[in-house]
Amino acid sequence: MAEQLGFFAKNGYLLIPDALSMAEVELANATIDQDLDENETLWRHRSNGRSQSVNILLAQPDLDFTMRPTSVLPLMESIMGPDICADEHSVMIREANPTGPTECIWHRDSCGGGTKPPYFTRYLSIVFYLTDVDETTHTFSVVPGSAQTSQPKGIDEYDLTKAHHIEGNAGTAILFNAYTIHAGNVRNTTAERRTIHLYCGHISDRFVSNFTIFPRRLWENKDDATKKYYSRLNPISRLIADRF
């Protein structure tokens, strides 16, 4: 783990092959198919073939394992410390794009960066590939090291040709500092790309977003560590947990 953490400290991201088993990947994809059929109105269809659901956990308990993933939890806790907590969960689909426009819109999430070395990570994001990703498909892409300081430079000050367009088989996880410059790299491809995205913060810090409603089954009657992970809810989750 020390080598992995050293890589993250320098680059602000880390690739974990086989973080999900093939059985877990198949379960996740089947559950997403079911949700698209049963709850299509809860999906947001955006530009350039991107669809997203931020509340699939409400209806699909079979995806609960993806919000507190045991395979990468030790790394998550090492980067974020003992006060790590859940912040956001979503599923994203990028449709095949044989002849349409391409794009790679570089950005930082609006959460702000961290100030504490060696990881400088205020919020941690995890991306799971649910489909194989290679040079012929859409990718998740990052600019290595672009948030690994207390005073990151502007996007236009980085050489974006040195970006890493991350490839990996279905089941791969990418841990990254959420303030790292990143993008969804939309290519001309005949392949659909599926991903699960989650964000984690610190119990003592502000929530990163107010989109995902976390159902109470995630923490009720669970062990103390799990309860702590879900103890700093975003406002919409807190309101529903208190009133319903």
Helices and strands as residue ranges (DSSP letters): H 2-11, E 13-16, H 22-38, G 40-42, E 44-45, G 47-49, E 50-53, G 56-58, G 61-66, H 73-80, E 84-94, E 103-104, E 124-129, E 139-142, G 155-157, G 160-162, E 164-166, E 173-177, E 182-186, E 193-202, G 216-218, H 224-229, H 235-243
